[in-house]
Every structure is written in C-alpha cells, then in structure tokens.
Amino acid sequence: MPHPLRLRQVCLAAPRLEPVLDDLQAILGLSICHRDPGLIAYGLENALLPIGTDLLEVVAPVQADTAAGRFIRRSRGHGGYMAIFQTDDPKGGQARAAALGVRTAHEIDRPGLYTSVQLHPRDCRAAFIELGHSPGGEDRQTGTWWPAGPHWQAGIRTDVTRRLRGIVLDSPEPAALLAHWAAILGLDCTSDALVVDGTRITVESGPADTLGAVELAVADVAATLDRAVDRGLWVQGDSFHLAGVHFRLQHGD
C-alpha cells in the first residue's frame, strides 16, 4: 500500500551558517541533529534541526560560485531554498514533472539509503522541489531519513516548537502557482491550499515567486517573539524574519 506524500524537510540558504543556527536554537528551542560533511564537495556546509518529526535545514556557501550562493544573490537573500517531500516513488514524480516541462536539476542515488530527484527551481517557480525516499522511513517516530543522519530523533525538542504546520509561497499569480505545484506533486487543487499529510502549502499574492514563510506550532507565541526581538530580528505580527523567510507562529500542539 503506497504511503502518502509528506513535506519532510524545508531548506533555507544563508550567507553564513552559524549565526542563523544560533538564532534558531535560541528562539525556537531547536537542536542540531546532523551536519553533512559530503556537502563540502559542492562548496557548501549545512545543519539539520528536527521540528517534531520533520526537519529544518540551513545551507551556506563556503566558496564562490555555488548554487546556493547564486540563489542568495539572485533573490537578494529573500525566500526559502527547497521544499523536500518524502515519497515512495521519486522517479514516478520525476516523470510526472518532466511531462509538465519541469527539468531535473540533480539526482541523488545512495543504494539502500536514499534516492531523490531535485526539480529545477526555475521550472517549479518559488523554490526547488525535491522528491526523496529513505527505505524504512515511513514511521514518523523511528523511521530513517538519510539526509538527517542516523540519529536524527535524538535531536527532537518539542517543549518550545511543537511541529511544522506548513509553508507559504508568494507569487504575482497565486492560483496559477498553487495549481502548478499541485500538478508537479500529483495533488488535487480544489481549494486555496494543498494539504500534504497534515501540513499545508498555501500561496499568497507577492511581487515574485518565492517560498516566503514557514508556519510553526509553538508552545508560547508571545515568549517566542520576545526571544526574536532580543536577538535583533524583525518581528511583525506573529512572525519573525530570518534566513530569507518569515517564521509564522501559531499556538498549538
């Protein structure tokens, strides 16, 4: 029986890694579970932090002319970098995307560990879409997720930040972008949001196609925003801005 598509990981790109990680840990109470040493071959460094049983990744260039560095310059540091979905069939998703004219930017094949397809952001619009599969990763609590390392569950902290609620895309054509992502992901687009295994993808009006916000459930919205103010971040309403996106906070489990 096939398992549902799941928004498993959101990746942000930042000019420098450690200041962003310090802020995320201080404000959201998150903990680093893994750094991938293999990314140095691409001129990058990264870290992953669990948000409940999903993950937030931050990637930063450590040398000139990297894909992440070009993204940061092109976007002027605004917008999320990747939305990474767990699926049983990355290759099927790749074929579906190709039929829509969406190119593949990169593939990862680690036999027995991880298979993924990264779809070109210019064709996806707003951000990379990655479709990935880790064998045995269907169990939210104990399953594997190769990008996060072998012991990612040890990094779960839910006393401050409970879980990932969803992502928000911006676009001059919100309905068209939502329909485009629905077609790429093989989802029905019958409302103002795509619901992906308990998380939501919505699109709001904006001047450019971007991944503009990450929505989180937290234990105490006011206290979390106070910590963002203390760190010198821009706070507006129930959100703060960091690493190119607005973190929108909602009270809840």
N, C-alpha and C positions, 0 to 999 in steps of 0.2 A: 504494500500500500504506500503510495507516494506521500512524502511529508510536505507540509505547506512551505511556501516561500517565507523567509524570515529576514527582516532587516537586522543583521547581526552586528554590524560594525560601522561607525561613522569615522571618517578620517579627515583631519584638518591639517593644513600646511601652514607652517610658521617660519619666519626668517631665522629664528633661534629657538632651540628646543627647550632648554632648561627653564627660562622664565615662564613659559606657558605651563609647563608641568608643575612648577611651584605654585602658580595661581590655582590650577585645577585641584591640586591636593588641599591647599589651604581653604579654598572657598567651598568646594563640593565634597570634601572628605574622601576623595578617591585615592586609590593606591596603585602604584605601578606594578604590573604583573609580568611584563616581558619587554625586552628590547631585542630587536632582530639584528645580530651582527652582520648578516648577509647583505643588508641594505647598503653597506659601505661600498660595495662594488658598483652601486648606482650613484654614488656621491651623496648618500642620504644617511640620516640617523632617525630613529623613531623610538616611541614608547607606547605601550598599550595600557589602558586603565579600565577595569571592569566597571560597568554601570549595571548593577544587578547581574543578570546573566548575559547581557550584551556588552559591547565594548566601544570605547572611545580611543582612537589612535591619533597621535600627533606626529607629523613627519617634518623634518627640516633639512635643507641642503647644507652640506659641509664642503662643497666645492662648487665651482662655477658651472653653469650650463647644465643644470639638471631639470627634469620635467617639473618637479615641484617648485624649483626656483623660477622657472619661466611662468608657471601658473601664478605665483605670488606677484611677479612684476606685471603680468598681463592684467590681472584682476585688481591691481593696486592693493593687494592684501585683503580683498573682500571676498567672502564666500568659502564654503566648505569644499574639500578636495574630492572626496569619494564617498559614495554610499555603497556598502558592501553587503550583499544578500547571500544568505545560505540557501542552497537548493540541492536537490538530489541530481539535477541534470544540467550542469553548466554548459555542456556542448549543445544541448537542445535549445537553451536560451540564446546561445551564440548564433545558432541557425535562425532562430526567430528574429533576432536583431538584424542579422545580415539581410533577411528578406525585406526589412524596412529601410535598408540602406545605411545601417549603423555599422561602422567599421570596428574591428578588433584592434585595440592598441597594444595589448600584451597578454600573454598566457603564462600560467604557472602550472607545472606538472611535477608534483612530488609523489611518485607512486606509493600508494598506501597511506599517504599523509594528507595531501591537499591537491585539488585540481581547481583552477579558476580561470575565468576569462574577464579581462578588463576591457570594457567597451569605450570607444573614443569619446572624450567629453564634448568635442565639437559637434558630434552627431547626436549624443544623448542630450546635449544642452544642459546647462546648470552645473554638472559635475560628472566625473567618471561614475559609471555603474559597473560594479564588479559582481560576478556571479561565482560563488565558491562552494566547494563541498569538501568536508573532512569526514572520512568514513567513521561511523560511530558517533557523529556529532549531534544526533537528533535529540538526545536527552539534554535539556537545558541545564540541569544541575551538575551532572557528572560527565557529560559527553566531551569529546575532543573538539578543539578548534585550533588547527595548526598555527595560524598567524599569531595567536596569543600565547604560544609556548605551551609546554607540557603541564604546567602547574598553575594555569590562569585562575582557577577557582580560589586559590589561596589569597588572591588579591581582592576578593569581593568584600566591599564595605557598604552596608546599606543603612547605617544609622543616620547619615546626613542626606545622601542622594539615594532614592529608592530604586528608580528604574528609568529607562528610556521610554518616553511617550511617543516620540516621532520626530520627523524633520519637516521643515517648511522651505519650499522653493520659492524664488521670486522670478517674475517674468513679465514683460510687457503684454504677453498673451497667456494669461494663467490657464484658461480652459484648454488651449491647444497644447501647452506643455504637460499638463496633467494627463491628457489623452495620449500624448507621445510616450510618457513613462509607463502608462498602463499597457500600451501596445508592446513596448520592449519587454516588460516584466510578465506579460501574459495575464493581466488582471482586467476585470471588468471596471469600466469607468462610468458608473451610473449615478454618482453623487459628486460632492465637492471635495472628496478625499479618497485616497486609496488606503484600504485597511490591509495591513500585511502582518498577519499572525499577532494581532494585538497592538501593533504600532501603526501610526498614521503618517501618510505623506500628503501634504496639502500644498497648494500653490497660491501665492498672493501676488497682487499687482506690484511691479517694481520696474526700475529703469533697464535692467539687464537680467539675463538668465543666470541665476546663481542659486547655490544652496545657502540660504540666508539665515536659517535658525535651527537650533536643536532644542527640542522640548523635553524637559525632565520633570519627573515627580520627585519632590523633596519633602523632608520632614517638616521644615520650617522656612517658608519663603522669606519672611522678613529678616530672619537671622542670616540666611544665606546672602541676601542682598547687602546686608551690613558688612559682611566679610568682603564682598566685592568692592564696596566703597573704600574699605580700609586698605585694599590692595591698589587703589587708584584707578579702578576701571570705570568705564562709562556705564552708568545704571539708568535705565529708563523704564518706568512702569515696573513690571515684574520680570525684567530681564537685565542681563549684563552682557557686555560685548567683549569677546576675547578670541584671538586667533582667527579673525575674519568672520565670525558668526555671532549672532545673538543667542545666548542661552536663556530660553524662556522657562520660567519656573512655575510649577503648579503644585499645590499641596496634594499629597496623596501617597498611597502605597504602591 
